[in-house]
Amino acid sequence: MSRQLKVVITDFDYGDVDVERAIIEGAGFSLVAAQCKSEGELIEVAHDADAVICQYARVGEKTINAFTNCRLIARYGIGVDIVDVQAATNRNILVTNIPDYCVDEVGDHAMAMLLALIRKLQTYDKATRAGIWRWQAGQPIHRMRGSIMGFLAFGKIARAIAVRAKPFGVQMVAYDPYLTTEDFAPYGVAPVSFDEIIERTDYLMIQMPLTTKTRGIVGETEMKKMKSSSVLINTSRGPLVDNAALYRALKEGWISAAGIDDTVEEPAKKRDWKPDNPLFQLDNIIITPHSAYYSEESIEEARRCASEEVGRVLSGNRPLSPVNRVKLADGTYSLET
């Protein structure tokens, strides 16, 4: 009698795993749902798993080397910074993501943050609730039209933001060394250098993947070069922005405001997190709990797509969205050479 293949969900905050269970158990595999916050916890529950699905829990080299049967690490979202992709590749373990997931949601969220900060909605709301009914409570506010919006990286989500921003009459520039001029042109975006985008833009939109090279890419040096009236929006990973420097920038007026969807400590990855980051003390920042990706539709899509990838791979079929090149069960490779 053959062994039933085991799938482990490393962690989740969806309330249940009914979507995943229907797909994975429906394909004939067993499912274990865990809430791991450390590699030690993950190794204990998933060392013998044939596939894992991860939301926030890090799947690092130590965990990957402890796997005895694993063929696949499937991410619920786009970024794979929580997975040691090289270690997985070394073990011939496939890593997949969902590259088209939550593009509309993050595009909407980034623009909502920017508009709220530009129009001083938080300031006005606080003032009116305190009995101050004066337009001057929000001074100064400047017109968006003619301002410069800059994108750090110009992938799918940044392009979605550009489409949303265009009707507001902003000029748009972007820094992305992996693209050509032809990639920017359809969106009315001009390519510029990293230094130019830091120094010129009124609204800095950060949509970079988190890597060893991009961690802390916007720090004290960069923020001191920005316009004092500029607004920083980060709806990507929290550690892209040096939070200590951002606190000083907002407190001392190097920049005017910021909107971030995650802090550098990435609270969702911690157990018993407390809001001790000094950014929470400031009024000129909007902080959301890594929720830019969220809509009821996007959550369902992420859960379904990750589970279906598991079903494909464990059934001996090719994945739809591999991020590394490994040899598959049929003798072919997951990515072209």
N, C-alpha and C positions, 0 to 999 in steps of 0.2 A: 504494500500500500504506500503510495507516494505521499510525501510530506506536504501539508497545506502551506502555501506561501504566506508569509507574514508581512503586513504593512503597519508601520508605526507612524502616527501623527505626533511629532515632537512636542508641539504646543499649539494652542488655539484660543481665541477669545470670542468665538462665535456663539457660545452658549451650548451648542450641541454639535455632533458630527453626523447628523442624520443624512445630509447630502452625500458625504464621503462614504458612509456605511452602505448606502443603497447601491452606489456604483462599485465599490471595491468588493463587498461581500457578494453582490450580484454577479461579479465576475469569477467568484469561487475562491477568493482569498480571505484570510482572516485580518481583522483590523483591531489595533490597540491604540487608544487615544490617551496621550500623556500630557503632562504640563511641566516640561523640563525647563529649568532655569540655569543649568550648568552642564558642562560636558560629562561630569561624573554621573549625573542623573540620567543623561541621555544614553550613555554607554550601558548603564544597568538595564534599561528597558529595551534598547534597540540594537544591542550588539549582534543579535542573530536575525535581525530583520532583513527581508529581501528588498524592501524599498522603504524610504522614509519621506514624509511630507513635512515641511517646516514652515512656520510662520515667522517667529522671532528668534527662537533658540539657535545658537551658533552650532554649526556642524563643522568642527575644526579638524585638524590633522590627527589629533589624539583619538577623537571619536572615529574618524574614517579608518584609521589603522586598526581599530578594535572591531570593526565590522567583519563578520565571517561569511555572510551570504549576500551582502547588499549589491544590487545592480543599479539602483536609481535613487537619487536625492532630488525630489521635486519641490520647487519653491512655489508658495501660494501667489507670489507677486512677480514683479519685474526684476528687482535687484537681487544679485546673488552674493553680496558682500558678506553675508553671514555664513557662507559655505566656502571652505578651502577648495576651490575648484581644481587647483593644481594637484593637491593631495588626492582628490577623487579621481582625477585623470590617471595619476600614477597607479591607482588600484583598479583601473578600468571600470570605474563607477560613473555612470551617466548622471549629468546634472541638467535639469530642465527648468525653464521659467515660463512666464506668461507674458510675452513681450508687448501685446496690444491691450493689456489690462488697464483699466482705470484712467485712460488718457483724458477722457472728457471730464471726469471728476476732478482730477488734479489741475487741469486747465481752468476749470471753474473756480476751484478753491484759491488758486494763486491770484486770479483776477479779483476775487471777492476780498481777499486780504489787502491787496494793493488799493482798491477803491475805498475800503473802509479807512485805511490809514491816510490816504491823500485827502479825503473829505472829512477827516477827524471825527468819524462817527462815534468812537468811544468817548472822546472828549466832550462832544455835544451831549451825548446821552447822560454821562456822569453829571454834567453841569445842570441840565434841565431837571434831573431827578433831585438835585440839591436846591432847586428853586431859582436857578440862574437862567433867564430866558433872553440871551443876548447872542447875536451872531458873532460878536467879537470873541466869544469864549474859545473859538477855534482858530483864531489868528496865529500865524499866517496860513492861508490856503492858496495854492497856485493852480492855474489852469493846466490840465493834462495836455491839451493839444499843443504840439510843437516840442514837447519834452522828449527826452531820449530814453528809450527802454533798451537795456542790454541783457543778453542771455549768455550765461556761462554754460556752455554746451547747448547744442541745438538738435536734440533728438525729437522723438515723437511728441513728448509732452510739451517741450519748449515750442514746437511748431503749433501745437494746439493753443498755447497761450498767445502766440503771435497772431493767429487768426482772430482770437477774441479781442486783442488789443488794437488791431488795425482801425476799426471804426472810431476809436477815440482820438485818432489823428496824431499818434505818437510816431516819432522816428525810431527805427529799430536797427540795432547792431547786434552782432553775436561773435563770441570767441569759441571756436571748435576746430582744433588743428587736424581733426580726422575727416573733415569735410572739404569739398571744393566750392568754388564760387557758385557753381550751378545748383548746389544743394540749397543755398540761401535765397537765390533770386526769386523763385516762385512766391515767396512769402514777403517780398519787399524788404528783406533784411540784408544789411551790408556786413561782410566779414571784417573784423578788426583784430588787433593784437590784444593780448591779455591786459597789458598796461593801459591801453586805450579804453577798454571797456570799464576798467576800474575808475579811471579818472574822468571819463566823459559822461557816464550815464546818470540820469536822474532816478531811474528805477532799475535796480540790479536783480534780475531773476535767475536764481541758481537751480539748475536742473541737471546736475552731474551725477554719474554713478560714484559710489564711494570706493576708492581704492587706496593703496598705500601712497600713491602720488597725489591724490586729491584730498586726502584727509587734512583738514585745517587750511585749505587752499585760500580761504578768505580769513585773514588774521589781522593783527594790529597794523602791520605795514600797509596792507591793502586798504583798510578802513580809514587810515589817516590820509590816504590819497583821494578818497571819495569826496564828492561835494557835500558840504555840511547840510544841504537841503535834500540829500538823496535818501531813498527808501530801499531797504534790502529785503528781498523775499526769498526764503528758502523752503520750497516744498519738496525737497529731495531729502537726503540723509542729514541728520543733525550734526555729526562730526565734520561735515564739510566746512563749517563755520566755527572758528575759535570763540567759544562762549564767553570766556573771560575778557577777550578783546571786544566782543560785541557789547558786553555790559558797559565797559568804559566808553565805547563809541557813543552809545545812547545816553549815558549819564553825563558825559563831557561835551556832547554836541558835535562829535566828528561827523555823525550822520543824524538825520532827523527821526527816523522810525524804522521799525523792522517787523516782519511777519515771519514766523518760523513754525513748521509743522512737526518739529522734533527738536529736542535739545541734545547736547553733546553726549549726555549720559544715557540716552535712549531708554527712557523709563519702562517701556513695554518689555524690555529684555531683562528687567530686574524684579526680584521678589521684594515686596514690602518697600517700594520706592517712596521717598519723601521729597516734597518740592523745596529742596534746599539750594537750588540754583538761583543766584542773585538776580537773574533776569526776571524772575517772577515778582520782584519788588517794583518793577518799572511800569510806568503808565504808557510809554510810547512804543510798546511792543505788543503784538498779538501772538499768543502761543496756543497752538491747537495740538491735541494729543495723538499725533501721527494719524490723523483722520482724513487727510486730503484725498485719499483713495476711496473713501467710503461713499457708497450708495447701496441701497438694498440690492440693486442689480449687479453692481461690481462685486459685492461679497459672494453672491450666488455664483457668478462667473468664475471667480478665483477658485472656489471650492470644487466646482464641477470640473474645470479644466485641469487642475492639479491631479484630481482623482482619475480622470480619464487618461492622463499621461501614464500614471501607474498601471492602469489596466492594459494599456497598449504594450508597454515595455515588458511587464511580467507575462503577457500572453505571447511574447516573441515578435511583436511588431515594432515598427520604427516610431520614435517619438515625433511629435509635431514641432517642438521647440527646444532642441538641445543647445547647450551653451559650451559644451566641450566635445572633443573628438576622441571617442573610444570605440572599441570593436564591439559590435552588437552580436546578438545570438545567432543571426543569420550569416555572420561572417563579413558583413559590410561595416561601414563606419558611420557614426552619427553626423559628422560634418564632412563637407568636401575638403580635400587636401588643399 
